[in-house]
Amino acid sequence: MHRIAIIEDDPPTSNMFRAWLAEAYPLASLEQFFDLESGVRAVESRVFDLVISDIDLGRTTEKYGGVRIAGMLKGKPIPVLIVSGLPAPDLYREIMFALDAWDYL
């Protein structure tokens, strides 16, 4: 069974990801984290087969939290998918690839 982390501070967006993943991978274990702190604790203490994280996790102290998550997983065999609605996608894409993120959407 695949274990997937969804780190997204916007509950409707997080739930949308969860619904899509549940439909595509009905046997997967899907875990949702709604802030940087819980996402960091999760990737430090658990092994996931995939991590999906928003680049901007909300509050000022969590700005660009997805960069931190991707950095924590750099060099590990865990695909990281960073998602964002922020402008300047080319800049963020370069940063995410430098951190070994699997993809940036």
C-alpha positions as CSV (number, residue, x, y, z in Angstrom):
1,M,0.0,0.0,0.0
2,H,1.3,3.5,-0.9
3,R,1.6,6.1,1.7
4,I,1.0,9.7,0.5
5,A,1.4,13.0,2.4
6,I,-0.6,16.0,1.4
7,I,0.7,19.2,2.9
8,E,-1.6,22.0,2.0
9,D,-3.0,24.8,4.3
10,D,-6.1,25.4,2.3
11,P,-8.6,22.7,3.3
12,P,-10.7,22.7,0.1
13,T,-7.6,22.3,-2.0
14,S,-6.2,19.6,0.3
15,N,-9.5,17.8,0.2
16,M,-9.6,18.0,-3.6
17,F,-6.1,16.4,-3.8
18,R,-7.2,13.8,-1.4
19,A,-10.4,13.0,-3.4
20,W,-8.4,12.7,-6.7
21,L,-5.8,10.5,-5.1
22,A,-8.4,8.3,-3.4
23,E,-10.1,7.8,-6.7
24,A,-6.8,7.0,-8.6
25,Y,-5.2,5.0,-5.8
26,P,-8.1,3.5,-3.6
27,L,-5.7,1.4,-1.6
28,A,-3.3,4.2,-0.7
29,S,-3.0,5.6,2.8
30,L,-3.6,9.3,2.4
31,E,-2.5,11.6,5.2
32,Q,-3.3,15.3,5.3
33,F,-1.3,18.1,7.1
34,F,-2.6,21.6,7.1
35,D,0.4,23.6,8.3
36,L,4.2,23.6,8.0
37,E,4.8,22.3,11.6
38,S,2.7,19.2,11.2
39,G,4.1,18.5,7.7
40,V,7.7,18.8,9.0
41,R,6.9,16.5,11.9
42,A,5.4,14.0,9.5
43,V,8.2,13.9,7.0
44,E,10.7,13.6,9.9
45,S,9.0,10.7,11.6
46,R,7.4,8.7,8.8
47,V,8.3,7.3,5.4
48,F,6.1,8.3,2.5
49,D,6.0,7.0,-1.0
50,L,5.0,10.5,-2.3
51,V,4.8,13.9,-0.7
52,I,2.6,16.6,-2.2
53,S,3.2,20.1,-0.8
54,D,2.0,23.6,-1.4
55,I,5.0,26.0,-1.9
56,D,3.3,28.7,0.3
57,L,1.8,27.3,3.5
58,G,0.0,30.5,4.6
59,R,1.1,32.6,7.5
60,T,4.2,34.7,7.2
61,T,6.2,32.3,9.4
62,E,5.3,29.5,6.9
63,K,5.9,31.5,3.7
64,Y,7.5,29.1,1.2
65,G,7.2,26.1,3.6
66,G,7.1,23.8,0.6
67,V,10.8,24.8,-0.1
68,R,11.6,23.6,3.4
69,I,9.7,20.4,2.9
70,A,11.5,19.7,-0.4
71,G,14.8,20.5,1.2
72,M,14.2,18.1,4.0
73,L,13.6,15.3,1.5
74,K,16.5,16.2,-0.9
75,G,18.5,13.1,-1.7
76,K,15.9,10.7,-0.4
77,P,14.1,8.3,-2.7
78,I,10.8,10.0,-2.1
79,P,9.1,11.8,-5.0
80,V,8.1,15.4,-4.0
81,L,5.5,17.2,-6.0
82,I,5.3,21.0,-5.2
83,V,2.1,22.8,-6.1
84,S,1.4,26.5,-6.2
85,G,-0.8,29.2,-7.5
86,L,2.0,31.8,-7.0
87,P,3.3,33.8,-10.0
88,A,6.8,33.3,-11.4
89,P,6.5,29.6,-12.1
90,D,9.8,29.4,-14.0
91,L,11.7,30.7,-10.9
92,Y,10.0,28.4,-8.5
93,R,10.4,25.4,-10.9
94,E,14.2,26.0,-11.0
95,I,14.3,26.2,-7.2
96,M,12.3,23.0,-6.8
97,F,14.4,21.1,-9.3
98,A,17.6,22.3,-7.4
99,L,16.0,20.7,-4.3
100,D,15.3,17.4,-6.2
101,A,11.6,17.9,-6.3
102,W,10.0,15.4,-8.7
103,D,7.9,18.1,-10.3
104,Y,6.4,21.6,-9.7
105,L,2.8,22.5,-10.8
